[in-house]
Amino acid sequence: MRALVSVSNLRVSFATRQTSVEAVRGVSFQVREDSTLALVGESGSGKTVSAMSILRLLPENAVVDPASRVEYAGENLLTAGSARLRELRGREISAVFQEPMSSLNPVLTVGEQVAEVLRLHRQMGVRQALERAAELLAEVGIPEPRARLRAYPHELSGGQQQRVMIAIAIANEPKLLIADEPTTALDVTVQRQVLELIARLRERHRMSVLFISHDLGLVGELADDVVVMRDGIVRESGPVERIFHAPQDPYTRALLACRPRLDARPRRLPVIEDFMRGSPVTDTPLSRPAAGTPVVQAKHLRKEFRLRTGLFRSKSLVAVSDVSFDVARGRTVGLVGESGSGKTTVAMLAMRLLEATGGEARLDGTDLLQLTLARMMAFRRRIQIV
């Protein structure tokens, strides 16, 4: 299978006031046609800098070595002119980033933003572009796509915002989609949906994907080939089956070994340096104190929000309904659920950072919801939030 993009001896440094920091040091890899290549590594390993070099989307203080090459269709993109790059970006090579709210324009509707890339690269009229935008929103799984054309980004959930970004990225049926940790900010179930969407779109449009991630579980399901990076250097590369089942480099083996196990509760989670030094964490379980008198008690918590639907009309939205739990001293309680399930609202109610519609939130037997604001101040120092 032919290479769609070939990166050869890529070296990128960043100039500071006092020195120069080399972030990528001689990296080489190929993205094959109609396949998915994953760049894997810890934060700061050079994954994103390597990928963004393809589109030349680097900060102004980035310095690319003249000997580096990024070849696409026989052309070195590192020496291409600005007009040529504008022609390629969004049409033949597109990107989806980590935080959709940092990429979407908050003052433009979703329809305007999807239509913009169509009008720019395909010279479509406004009506035709909006019609195609609705089709794209439907393709990426957004409900009521025509109604969503008039929505603003803040009116969508995180998963829907990322779907809009994917719709923009595939609008012109690019040959390469660069996905820079596109599910990092999403909950587990929405992550799964977005990854399945990218896999379906890759197959349907027969495009290649450069997938950037530190999550080996995601990589194992999505990628055909893997490049493992650390400190700006490629440590190992090859087909995903070999990398996962017969890794050659000690760093790759350590990265795989660090995946948390569901069948063990060690005193601390292992880190890469443990395996690099040859001293993995023992399986000695973490001792936990016996459950005693609850420190925190939530009883039948309820929270309703009033939403204005017209000049003189409103409706009630029940965000939390009849939630109860205890937290004993020295113990950890996990609140788990999808985005919008009410987890954060429950925590805010328990701390009285939101006023509850009903129920009790007790700290050492004192119902915080019944205290005056002056008395509540004395409890603030005893409850902290991150």
Buried (B, 14 or more C-beta within 10 A) or exposed (E): EEBBBBBBEBBBBBEEEEEEEBBBBBBBBBBBBBBBBBBBBBEEBBBBBBBBBBBBBBEEEBEBBEEBBBBBEEEEBBEBEEEEBEEBBBBBBBBBBBBBBEBBEEEBBBBBBBBBBBBBBEEBEEEBBBBBBBBBBBBBBBEEBBEBBEBBBEEBBBBBBBBBBBBBBBBBEBBBBBBBBBBBBBBEEBBBBBBEBBBEBBEEBEBBBBBBBBBBEBBBEBBBBBBBBBBBBBBBBBEBEBBBEEBEBBBBBBBBBBEEEEEEEBEEEBEBEBBEEEEBBEEEEEEEEEEEEBBBBBBEBBBBBEEEEEEEEEEEEEBBBEBEBBBBEEBEEEEEEBBEBBBBBBBBBBBBEBEBBBBBBBBEEBBBBEBEEEEBEEBEEEEEEE
